């Protein structure tokens, strides 16, 4: 038996001991974190998935994504039968985690936890790059995830564009970060009906709402 095999055996022996459920989860999370720190993929969020209690999860207040009732029922069936196949994407803030992507998965997991303790009160999460921690960066990350799946509501997207503008991002920055062309940004600003948002554009009068 080589050294690596001995390590694996030691780990299995350690976790075969009697643990309280929460203690075992905490120990496994610590081990995953230690492995993540030496992983060649340590820069990838998916390399470090941990299980956390529902109580430390915060839903964001800007999610422009919605799920039809049929799709929601399908997701609930999938989570109940197949379980989690992808984590909830989060941003860590102090000891809590704000959802970047996966609000529907979280809502359904919470429901299943309360009805049949499906996940023992836990949900799996991964944590996005912590270098960009301001609100605008978190919003942009959420929108990228949603748009990659083609899921977003126009009115809510319009409100997001408005907020990013008020947070100091110009049309070019919004366009680049959200993967939109300039006209789409302008259309979303028009929907809001706030003429002041068009002040930066030389041709703003053409977009003024009468």
Buried (B, 14 or more C-beta within 10 A) or exposed (E): EEEEEEEEEEEEEEEEEEBEEEEEBBBBBEEBEEEBEEEEEEEEBEBBBBBBEBEBBBEBEBBBBBBEEEEBEEBBEBBBEEEBEEBBBBBBEEEEBBBBBBBBBBBBBBBBBEEEEBBEBBBBBBBBEEEEEEBBBBBBBBBBBBBEEEBBBEEBBBBBBBBBBEEEBEBEBBBEBBEBEEEBBBBBBBBBEBBEBBEEBEEBEEBEEE
